[in-house]
Amino acid sequence: MITGFKDRRLKRFYETGERGKIQSKLLDRVEFILSLLDVAETPEDINVHSLYLHQLKGDKKGIWSVTVRANWRIIFRFENGKASDVEMTDYH
């Protein structure tokens, strides 16, 4: 279950389906990732090979990351069976 977003465009897309603020070439993948996050009870539940799920290090310790496309990632925290602070970013 997703309990919160840090990214307004992802929140709008998740809640209303508004696609205007997300690049069209990323839409299908973003929708797929959000649907997995919504039903996941553990981070491993979204460990699909093509998403390259991994935990971040350093100042982003405790944050998980999956690949959307190229340098774009969806990052999130996962605690008590819930995803929070969901954000799409290029942190490279």
C-alpha positions as CSV (number, residue, x, y, z in Angstrom):
1,M,0.0,0.0,0.0
2,I,1.2,3.5,-0.8
3,T,0.7,5.9,2.1
4,G,2.4,9.0,0.8
5,F,4.3,10.8,-2.0
6,K,7.1,13.3,-2.1
7,D,6.4,13.9,-5.8
8,R,3.2,15.8,-6.7
9,R,3.0,14.6,-10.3
10,L,3.2,10.9,-9.1
11,K,0.6,11.6,-6.5
12,R,-1.8,13.1,-9.1
13,F,-1.2,10.3,-11.5
14,Y,-1.8,7.7,-8.8
15,E,-5.0,9.4,-7.5
16,T,-6.6,10.8,-10.6
17,G,-4.8,9.3,-13.6
18,E,-3.6,12.8,-14.7
19,R,-0.6,12.1,-17.0
20,G,0.3,15.6,-18.0
21,K,3.3,16.1,-15.8
22,I,5.0,12.7,-16.6
23,Q,6.9,12.1,-19.8
24,S,4.8,9.9,-22.1
25,K,7.6,7.5,-22.7
26,L,7.7,6.8,-19.0
27,L,4.0,6.4,-18.3
28,D,3.5,2.6,-18.8
29,R,6.5,1.8,-16.6
30,V,5.5,4.3,-13.9
31,E,2.0,2.9,-13.9
32,F,3.4,-0.7,-13.6
33,I,5.7,0.3,-10.7
34,L,3.0,2.1,-8.8
35,S,0.6,-0.8,-9.2
36,L,3.3,-3.2,-7.7
37,L,4.0,-0.8,-4.8
38,D,0.3,-0.5,-4.1
39,V,-0.1,-4.2,-3.4
40,A,3.4,-5.0,-2.0
41,E,3.8,-6.0,1.6
42,T,7.6,-6.1,1.5
43,P,10.1,-4.6,-0.9
44,E,10.9,-8.0,-2.2
45,D,7.3,-8.2,-3.5
46,I,8.4,-5.8,-6.3
47,N,11.7,-7.5,-7.0
48,V,11.1,-7.9,-10.7
49,H,14.4,-8.4,-12.5
50,S,13.8,-5.6,-14.9
51,L,13.2,-3.1,-12.1
52,Y,16.7,-3.6,-10.5
53,L,15.3,-3.2,-6.9
54,H,18.0,-2.1,-4.5
55,Q,18.6,-0.1,-1.3
56,L,20.4,3.1,-1.5
57,K,23.4,4.0,0.6
58,G,25.0,7.0,2.3
59,D,22.6,9.9,2.9
60,K,19.8,8.0,1.2
61,K,20.2,5.0,3.5
62,G,16.8,3.3,4.2
63,I,15.4,4.3,0.8
64,W,14.7,1.7,-1.9
65,S,15.0,2.4,-5.7
66,V,13.6,0.8,-8.9
67,T,14.5,1.7,-12.4
68,V,11.9,3.4,-14.6
69,R,14.0,4.1,-17.7
70,A,17.6,5.3,-18.3
71,N,18.5,7.5,-15.3
72,W,14.9,7.8,-14.0
73,R,14.2,6.0,-10.8
74,I,11.2,5.7,-8.4
75,I,12.5,5.8,-4.9
76,F,10.6,5.1,-1.7
77,R,10.7,4.1,1.9
78,F,9.1,0.8,3.0
79,E,8.0,0.4,6.6
80,N,5.3,-1.8,8.3
81,G,4.1,-3.1,4.9
82,K,3.6,0.3,3.4
83,A,5.5,2.4,0.8
84,S,5.9,6.1,1.6
85,D,7.8,9.1,0.4
86,V,7.4,7.8,-3.2
87,E,9.2,10.1,-5.7
88,M,10.5,9.9,-9.3
89,T,13.9,11.3,-9.7
90,D,17.2,11.3,-11.6
91,Y,19.7,11.1,-8.7
92,H,22.7,10.1,-10.9
